[in-house]
Amino acid sequence: MLTSLHEAEQVATEWDVPTEDVLLITLNHCGLSNDGLGQRTRIVLTMQTRPDDQIHLILSLRRPDSPFAIRDGLVTLGDEPFARIDRLAADDAVLGYWRNGARVLTLNSNARSQCVGCAFCPNTLEDAADPALRSAPDLAAYFAAVSAGQGGDMSGVDRITVCTGCFRFEPLALEHLTRVRGLMHAHACAGVLHFLSSVLETDEGLVAAAELGPFHLTLTAECFTGRRAILKESKARLTPDDMESVLSRAKAAGLMTDFTYIVGLDSYSDAARGLERLAEHSTTFPRVQVYQAHTSLMDVYLQPEARHIGYYLKLRKWLEELFGPSGLRPKPWENYRSLWYFQFGREPLLGARI
């Protein structure tokens, strides 16, 4: 994709986007050539040209063809450093972690290793130590610990995101979400309950979710073509028509709505057509993520045109035109594999990035 910082600057000038965004999109796509720390690494870095901003990424490792590497505490493109490493750790499974300055808690409250997974998913590569909160006492104890760490209650938490791939059926998901909302109430958290899933889809289920209080549904759409070959059954069975219907009905039920989409699995034309359909029913900006191959086997799912930086920047520009009039904008802290980091169109993106 890129071979030098000079080439990144040229691409940025050609597409009228920040050089930093070009570098980070490409870094997400290519990963790091370094060995060690397993297949993926959590990394916090500061770019030399943006000394006041820390950026959180999760990157694939052991990518021998990648032009990016970590050397002496710096991220390099070729032999040229462009960012300092502030924090580095293996991306093993954790019960939960904070985003947006400890105002948003992402909760992995079912063991991710129990998920049969999609073809591109890295969960099966993670260490065997995959924590789970399988029972009500486990979940209650976790909330009590989080509350204690927040000074005695969770009133300062704006959102709790249940992010797990292990709910195969809608009733199981609703049972768990009801339990989470009850614990939120018990610890003085009136924030949004946010759920990333494809199993919440019936009218009854959507109404039940709305009754839990402020509720945000992110439909895990992922791609529009080749779904049976790529996605697990609970996702693959939803057609683009089904996905549009779920978001439309969720919005009508009073839920906040958006979707996840992985850039690189569809051709540009298929991506643009499908994204336009779902955008109409989104009340927040979708989580548009750069596809990451964690092994050579995962490379086969990448569209040929997605091996070039222009594919990503063309889709980025089109999405800016699509969402521009709506006022919806990506939030840097929401998405570690984004198409946007410092600018959306000509607007700077402000706020926390981790």
Number of C-alpha atoms within 10 A of each C-alpha: 16 20 14 17 20 12 14 22 16 14 20 18 12 10 14 13 21 19 20 23 19 25 24 20 21 23 25 23 26 25 25 25 17 17 15 11 16 16 21 23 20 17 17 19 21 20 20 14 11 12 11 8 17 18 20 22 21 19 23 27 23 20 20 15 10 21 20 27 25 17 13 10 15 19 22 20 22 14 14 15 19 17 21 20 18 14 13 16 13 17 21 19 18 16 16 17 11 15 17 16 13 14 15 21 20 19 20 22 24 22 19 23 22 15 17 16 20 21 14 21 16 19 19 16 15 17 14 10 11 17 17 18 17 12 11 13 10 13 18 18 12 17 19 18 13 17 21 13 11 14 10 13 19 23 17 16 21 16 22 25 21 22 18 19 24 19 20 18 12 16 13 13 20 19 10 19 18 16 15 22 21 14 18 24 13 16 18 15 21 19 21 20 24 24 24 19 25 24 21 26 19 14 13 11 17 24 16 15 25 20 14 17 15 17 24 25 26 25 26 20 25 24 24 22 17 12 20 14 12 19 20 17 15 16 23 20 14 20 15 18 11 12 23 22 17 24 27 17 18 28 20 13 17 17 25 21 26 26 25 19 22 20 27 24 26 22 18 17 10 13 19 16 11 20 22 14 14 23 21 15 22 22 16 19 18 24 23 22 21 23 24 24 23 21 16 10 10 15 15 12 17 18 16 14 15 20 16 14 18 16 17 22 21 13 17 20 16 14 19 16 12 15 17 13 8 13 8 14 16 20 21 23 19 16 22 23 25 24 28 27 24 22 17 19 16 11 9 11 17 12 13 15 22 19
